[in-house]
Amino acid sequence: CDDESPDNCRGWGFPFPLVVTCSHMMLIFGCLSIAIHVFKVIEKPEVDKQVYWYKLVPYAILVALDIGLSNVAFVYLEATF
């Protein structure tokens, strides 16, 4: 890595990858909410509370952790190609 280059080894120098991930997820959530509630692109899905809390919420947490931790890894790992 060249220490004098403006991009150095850390990409654009933004040290908070989880902020980028969270803002991306919130943008997707907002766009889908507008599509479902305003434009009625699809019908709002009805899910039983037990299915929601025991299946969907744990899966959503694991997916969020996967994406967030993958982005954190990019800060510390260097691409080999």
Backbone as JSON, one array per atom type, in Angstrom:
{
  "sequence": "CDDESPDNCRGWGFPFPLVVTCSHMMLIFGCLSIAIHVFKVIEKPEVDKQVYWYKLVPYAILVALDIGLSNVAFVYLEATF",
  "N": [[0.83, -1.18, 0.0], [0.42, 2.23, -0.71], [1.27, 4.87, 1.23], [0.99, 7.55, 0.66], [-0.98, 7.9, -1.19], [-4.32, 9.13, -1.84], [-6.4, 7.36, -1.4], [-5.38, 5.26, 0.02], [-4.93, 2.13, 1.82], [-7.41, 1.68, 2.87], [-9.72, 1.97, 1.31], [-11.96, 4.54, 0.69], [-11.37, 5.79, 2.98], [-13.36, 5.93, 4.9], [-14.15, 5.06, 8.04], [-16.26, 3.56, 9.13], [-17.9, 0.97, 8.51], [-20.24, -0.32, 9.33], [-22.11, 1.7, 9.57], [-22.58, 2.38, 6.93], [-23.71, -0.03, 6.05], [-26.03, -0.17, 7.7], [-27.37, 2.17, 6.88], [-27.86, 1.51, 4.24], [-29.59, -0.7, 4.55], [-31.74, 0.59, 5.82], [-32.55, 2.31, 3.77], [-33.44, 0.46, 1.84], [-35.55, -0.68, 3.31], [-37.22, 1.57, 3.57], [-37.83, 2.11, 0.85], [-39.19, -0.26, 0.15], [-41.33, -0.12, 1.93], [-42.69, 2.14, 0.98], [-43.35, 1.16, -1.57], [-45.09, -0.93, -0.88], [-47.11, 0.22, 0.8], [-47.88, 2.72, -0.31], [-47.85, 2.69, -3.2], [-48.98, 0.24, -3.58], [-47.85, -2.06, -4.76], [-47.46, -4.75, -4.19], [-49.51, -7.02, -2.32], [-49.96, -6.52, 1.14], [-48.24, -8.73, 3.18], [-49.62, -11.2, 5.35], [-48.69, -12.42, 8.4], [-48.47, -14.9, 10.86], [-48.1, -14.25, 14.37], [-46.5, -15.99, 15.9], [-44.97, -17.34, 13.96], [-43.66, -15.14, 12.94], [-42.06, -14.17, 15.14], [-40.54, -16.45, 15.86], [-39.38, -17.46, 13.55], [-38.95, -15.55, 11.39], [-37.76, -13.21, 12.59], [-35.33, -14.17, 13.94], [-33.97, -15.08, 11.63], [-33.73, -12.7, 10.16], [-32.05, -11.24, 11.86], [-29.72, -12.81, 11.78], [-29.06, -12.58, 9.04], [-28.58, -9.82, 8.89], [-26.37, -9.63, 10.61], [-24.56, -11.19, 9.14], [-24.19, -9.65, 6.79], [-23.31, -7.21, 7.89], [-20.96, -7.96, 9.38], [-19.45, -8.98, 7.31], [-18.92, -6.66, 5.87], [-17.42, -5.29, 7.77], [-15.2, -6.94, 7.8], [-14.02, -6.29, 5.39], [-12.65, -3.98, 5.97], [-10.44, -4.81, 7.36], [-9.27, -6.84, 5.89], [-7.37, -7.51, 2.96], [-7.89, -7.33, -0.52], [-7.1, -10.02, -2.73], [-6.78, -10.05, -5.41]],
  "CA": [[0.0, 0.0, 0.0], [1.14, 3.5, -0.78], [0.73, 5.74, 2.27], [0.77, 8.9, 0.17], [-2.15, 7.98, -2.07], [-5.47, 9.6, -1.08], [-7.3, 6.26, -1.07], [-4.57, 4.28, 0.74], [-5.4, 0.74, 1.89], [-8.73, 1.58, 3.48], [-10.75, 2.46, 0.4], [-12.13, 5.99, 0.68], [-11.01, 6.3, 4.29], [-14.51, 5.99, 5.8], [-13.84, 3.96, 8.96], [-17.46, 3.03, 9.79], [-18.64, 0.16, 7.54], [-21.58, -0.67, 9.8], [-23.0, 2.83, 9.27], [-22.95, 2.23, 5.52], [-24.62, -1.17, 5.98], [-27.3, 0.2, 8.31], [-28.07, 3.15, 6.04], [-28.33, 0.77, 3.07], [-30.76, -1.48, 4.96], [-32.85, 1.51, 6.06], [-33.01, 2.77, 2.46], [-34.23, -0.62, 1.26], [-36.78, -0.75, 4.1], [-38.06, 2.7, 3.19], [-38.32, 1.92, -0.52], [-40.19, -1.33, 0.15], [-42.52, 0.37, 2.63], [-43.41, 3.0, 0.03], [-43.9, 0.31, -2.62], [-46.19, -1.74, -0.36], [-48.19, 1.0, 1.39], [-48.31, 3.85, -1.13], [-48.13, 2.29, -4.58], [-49.69, -1.05, -3.54], [-47.22, -2.93, -5.76], [-47.85, -6.1, -3.78], [-50.41, -7.03, -1.18], [-49.23, -6.63, 2.4], [-48.31, -10.12, 3.64], [-50.11, -11.47, 6.7], [-47.87, -13.46, 9.02], [-48.83, -15.23, 12.23], [-47.11, -13.7, 15.3], [-45.56, -17.03, 16.31], [-44.05, -17.52, 12.84], [-42.87, -13.91, 12.86], [-41.04, -14.08, 16.19], [-39.68, -17.64, 15.97], [-38.72, -17.8, 12.29], [-38.51, -14.41, 10.6], [-36.88, -12.31, 13.33], [-33.97, -14.72, 14.03], [-33.37, -15.1, 10.3], [-33.37, -11.32, 9.82], [-30.89, -10.87, 12.68], [-28.55, -13.51, 11.23], [-28.7, -11.97, 7.75], [-27.99, -8.51, 9.18], [-25.02, -9.89, 11.13], [-23.73, -11.67, 8.04], [-23.84, -8.52, 5.92], [-22.53, -6.24, 8.65], [-19.63, -8.48, 9.69], [-18.71, -9.06, 6.05], [-18.43, -5.31, 5.56], [-16.34, -4.99, 8.72], [-14.03, -7.7, 7.38], [-13.37, -5.58, 4.29], [-11.78, -2.97, 6.53], [-9.22, -5.42, 7.87], [-8.69, -7.77, 4.92], [-6.98, -6.91, 1.69], [-8.25, -8.16, -1.66], [-5.92, -10.71, -3.25], [-6.74, -10.02, -6.88]],
  "C": [[0.87, 1.24, 0.0], [0.51, 4.47, 0.21], [0.42, 7.15, 1.78], [-0.43, 9.02, -0.76], [-3.37, 8.39, -1.25], [-6.41, 8.46, -0.67], [-6.66, 5.23, -0.16], [-5.22, 2.91, 0.82], [-6.83, 0.62, 2.39], [-9.82, 2.15, 2.58], [-10.81, 3.97, 0.39], [-11.82, 6.6, 2.04], [-12.19, 6.46, 5.24], [-14.43, 4.81, 6.76], [-15.06, 3.3, 9.61], [-18.3, 2.2, 8.82], [-20.04, -0.22, 8.01], [-22.58, 0.45, 9.58], [-23.48, 2.74, 7.82], [-23.96, 1.1, 5.38], [-25.99, -0.82, 6.55], [-28.07, 1.2, 7.45], [-28.6, 2.47, 4.78], [-29.58, -0.03, 3.41], [-31.97, -0.59, 5.22], [-33.41, 2.06, 4.75], [-33.88, 1.71, 1.79], [-35.57, -0.76, 1.99], [-37.74, 0.37, 3.7], [-38.66, 2.55, 1.79], [-39.4, 0.84, -0.57], [-41.46, -0.9, 0.87], [-43.35, 1.27, 1.72], [-44.07, 2.16, -1.06], [-45.12, -0.47, -2.13], [-47.37, -0.87, 0.07], [-48.72, 2.11, 0.5], [-48.74, 3.4, -2.51], [-48.86, 0.96, -4.68], [-49.18, -2.01, -4.62], [-47.53, -4.39, -5.46], [-48.79, -5.97, -2.59], [-49.58, -7.22, 0.09], [-49.37, -8.06, 2.92], [-48.81, -10.21, 5.08], [-49.33, -12.65, 7.26], [-48.33, -13.65, 10.46], [-47.73, -14.75, 13.18], [-46.08, -14.75, 15.72], [-44.53, -17.29, 15.21], [-43.12, -16.33, 12.74], [-41.73, -13.92, 13.87], [-40.09, -15.27, 16.24], [-38.95, -18.0, 14.69], [-38.16, -16.58, 11.56], [-37.52, -13.51, 11.33], [-35.48, -12.9, 13.5], [-33.25, -14.76, 12.68], [-32.91, -13.7, 9.89], [-32.13, -10.86, 10.61], [-29.63, -11.53, 12.13], [-28.12, -12.93, 9.89], [-28.04, -10.61, 7.97], [-26.57, -8.67, 9.73], [-24.08, -10.34, 10.03], [-23.27, -10.51, 7.17], [-22.95, -7.53, 6.66], [-21.12, -6.72, 8.94], [-18.8, -8.68, 8.42], [-18.14, -7.71, 5.67], [-17.32, -4.89, 6.52], [-15.07, -5.71, 8.3], [-13.3, -7.0, 6.24], [-12.43, -4.5, 4.79], [-10.43, -3.58, 6.89], [-8.55, -6.38, 6.89], [-8.39, -7.06, 3.63], [-7.37, -7.86, 0.55], [-7.0, -8.76, -2.28], [-5.84, -10.66, -4.76], [-6.16, -8.75, -7.4]]
}
